[in-house]
């Protein structure tokens, strides 16, 4: 197995998940050397990658979460990988978050390579306790190792913070929307600099969605497919006159 994340070697959810997964079998850990949140599915193609041992059993890479998944599967494990688990991410990856998430992208990269994968995220926790998320991920990993996943599919897991989960639900992606803000600031010389500041505005509690499940205190499990074709529009495109 391979454990990756996007919060980097100092991510709070790394060690609890590492401890929980160790009971399932041989585990390698490869994470970014620094936080790479919102790196999405980017790969490092224009500079060399370097792997270092940060501490016993934990390796770092000067790359993205997707780099870690790809490098870990193909080089560190020489292609002999049964399961990739990405997380535990600090903060949910619900709805549209999956487009930007490095945590989810690492799992999807594994799916691209034909390896079963799970992405695990937990809402920002006041207690900084990731044991429930880690324990659920390990149990889900055990089931995935036994049952497998369809080709090109990864599981996206979100755990509510600071409460005992009421259970878990299989869900579709919901809506998690942010305001469209570019925040301008001034440095001491009076020059402008900018932050892509996106405060979450709302996420509708649509039945059957990951957002609704987590808001109700459940763990959400969403199967994500690499093929994101809109088949309804695909059938209509042939009638367009271009």
C-alpha positions in Angstrom: 0.0 0.0 0.0 1.0 3.6 -0.5 0.0 6.6 1.7 0.1 10.1 0.2 -1.4 13.5 1.1 -1.5 17.1 0.0 -0.9 18.7 3.5 2.7 17.6 3.4 5.0 15.9 5.9 3.7 18.0 8.8 0.0 17.4 8.0 -1.9 16.6 11.2 -3.8 13.7 9.6 -0.8 11.8 8.4 0.4 9.9 11.4 -3.1 8.8 12.6 -3.8 7.4 9.1 -0.4 5.8 8.9 -0.9 4.0 12.2 -4.4 2.8 11.2 -3.3 1.5 7.8 -0.3 -0.3 9.1 -2.5 -3.1 10.4 -3.6 -3.9 6.8 -0.2 -4.8 5.5 3.1 -3.4 4.1 2.8 0.4 3.8 5.0 3.0 2.1 4.6 6.7 2.8 5.4 9.4 0.3 4.1 12.9 0.8 5.0 16.4 -0.5 7.8 18.1 1.3 5.5 21.1 1.9 1.8 21.8 1.9 0.4 21.5 -1.6 -3.3 22.1 -1.0 -5.4 23.0 -4.1 -2.6 21.6 -6.4 -5.3 19.7 -8.2 -3.9 17.1 -10.7 -0.7 19.0 -11.7 2.4 17.0 -12.4 6.0 18.2 -12.2 7.5 18.0 -15.7 10.0 20.8 -15.9 12.4 20.1 -13.0 13.8 17.0 -11.4 12.1 15.3 -8.5 14.0 14.4 -5.4 12.9 11.9 -2.7 14.2 12.2 0.8 13.6 10.4 4.1 12.1 12.9 6.5 11.9 10.5 9.4 11.9 6.7 9.7 9.3 5.3 7.4 8.2 8.6 5.9 9.6 9.9 2.6 9.0 13.3 1.0 9.0 14.4 -2.6 9.6 17.9 -3.9 6.5 17.6 -6.0 2.7 17.6 -6.1 0.3 15.1 -4.5 -0.3 13.5 -8.0 3.5 13.3 -8.4 3.6 11.4 -5.1 1.0 8.9 -6.2 2.7 8.3 -9.6 6.2 8.2 -8.3 5.2 6.0 -5.4 3.4 3.4 -7.5 5.9 3.3 -10.4 9.2 3.7 -8.5 8.9 3.3 -4.8 6.7 0.2 -5.1 7.9 -0.8 -8.6 4.3 -1.1 -9.8 3.3 -3.6 -7.1 0.7 -1.6 -5.3 -2.7 -2.8 -4.2 -4.1 0.3 -2.6 -3.4 4.0 -2.4 -4.9 6.1 0.4 -4.6 9.9 0.3 -5.1 11.9 3.4 -6.3 12.6 6.0 -6.8 16.1 4.5 -7.4 19.0 6.9 -10.7 20.3 5.6 -13.5 18.7 3.6 -13.3 18.0 -0.1 -17.0 18.1 -1.0 -18.9 18.9 -4.2 -16.8 21.2 -6.5 -13.8 21.0 -4.1 -12.8 17.8 -5.9 -11.8 19.8 -9.0 -9.1 21.7 -7.0 -8.2 19.1 -4.4 -4.7 17.7 -4.3 -5.9 15.0 -2.0 -8.5 13.8 -4.5 -6.1 14.2 -7.4 -3.6 11.8 -5.9 -6.3 9.2 -5.6 -7.4 9.8 -9.1 -3.8 9.5 -10.4 -3.7 6.1 -8.8 -6.9 5.1 -10.5 -5.4 6.2 -13.8 -2.6 3.8 -13.1 -5.0 1.0 -12.4 -4.6 1.0 -8.6 -7.6 1.1 -6.2 -7.6 4.4 -4.3 -9.3 6.3 -1.5 -9.2 10.0 -0.7 -10.0 10.9 2.9 -10.8 14.4 4.3 -12.1 15.7 7.5 -13.6 19.1 8.3 -11.3 21.5 10.2 -11.2 20.1 13.7 -10.9 22.1 16.9 -9.7 19.0 18.7 -7.2 18.1 15.9 -8.4 14.5 16.4 -8.2 12.4 13.2 -8.6 9.0 14.7 -12.2 8.4 13.6 -11.3 9.4 10.0 -8.3 7.2 10.1 -10.1 4.2 11.5 -12.9 4.5 8.9 -10.4 4.8 6.1 -8.6 1.7 7.3 -11.9 -0.3 7.5 -12.9 0.9 4.0 -9.4 0.1 2.7 -9.8 -3.4 4.1 -13.1 -3.8 2.1 -11.6 -2.3 -1.0 -8.6 -4.8 -0.8 -11.1 -7.6 -0.6 -13.7 -6.5 -3.2 -11.7 -4.2 -5.5 -13.1 -1.1 -7.4 -14.1 -0.7 -11.0 -11.4 0.5 -13.4 -10.9 4.3 -13.3 -12.8 4.8 -10.1 -11.6 6.2 -6.7 -13.6 6.7 -3.5 -13.8 10.2 -2.0 -14.5 10.1 1.8 -15.5 13.1 4.0 -15.7 12.9 7.7 -17.5 15.5 9.9 -15.2 17.0 12.6 -15.5 17.0 16.3 -18.5 14.7 16.5 -19.0 10.9 16.6 -20.2 10.1 13.1 -23.8 8.8 13.0 -22.7 6.2 10.4 -21.8 6.5 6.7 -23.7 7.0 3.5 -22.9 6.4 -0.2 -23.4 9.8 -1.9 -23.2 11.7 -5.1 -21.3 15.0 -5.3 -23.2 18.0 -3.9 -22.8 21.8 -4.2 -20.2 23.7 -2.3 -20.0 27.2 -3.7 -17.5 30.0 -3.0 -17.7 33.7 -3.6 -15.8 34.9 -6.7 -13.3 37.2 -5.0 -9.8 38.4 -5.9 -8.6 40.3 -2.9 -6.2 43.2 -3.6 -3.6 44.4 -1.0 -0.8 46.9 -0.9 2.8 46.3 0.1 4.9 48.9 2.0 6.0 50.3 -1.3 2.4 50.9 -2.4 2.5 48.1 -5.1 -0.5 45.8 -5.5 -0.5 42.1 -4.7 -3.4 39.7 -4.8 -5.0 36.7 -3.0 -7.5 34.4 -4.6 -9.7 34.6 -1.6 -12.7 32.3 -1.9 -14.9 32.3 1.2 -17.5 29.4 1.1 -20.9 30.9 0.7 -23.2 27.9 0.9 -23.8 24.3 0.0 -27.4 23.2 -0.5 -28.5 20.2 1.4 -29.7 18.3 -1.7 -30.8 14.8 -0.9 -28.3 12.1 -1.5 -25.3 14.4 -1.7 -22.0 14.4 0.2 -22.7 17.9 1.5 -26.1 16.9 3.0 -24.6 13.7 4.5 -21.7 15.5 6.3 -24.0 18.3 7.5 -26.2 15.7 9.0 -23.3 14.1 10.9 -22.6 11.2 8.5 -19.4 10.1 6.8 -19.9 10.5 3.0 -18.4 8.0 0.5 -18.6 9.1 -3.2 -17.3 7.0 -6.1 -15.5 9.3 -8.5 -15.0 8.3 -12.2 -12.2 9.6 -14.4 -14.7 9.9 -17.4 -16.5 13.2 -16.7 -18.2 13.3 -20.1 -21.7 15.0 -20.0 -23.5 12.3 -21.9 -26.8 14.2 -22.1 -25.2 17.1 -24.0 -23.0 14.7 -26.0 -26.1 13.3 -27.6 -27.3 16.8 -28.6 -24.0 18.1 -30.0 -24.4 16.3 -33.3 -27.4 18.6 -34.1 -25.3 21.8 -33.7 -24.6 23.6 -37.0 -21.0 24.8 -36.9 
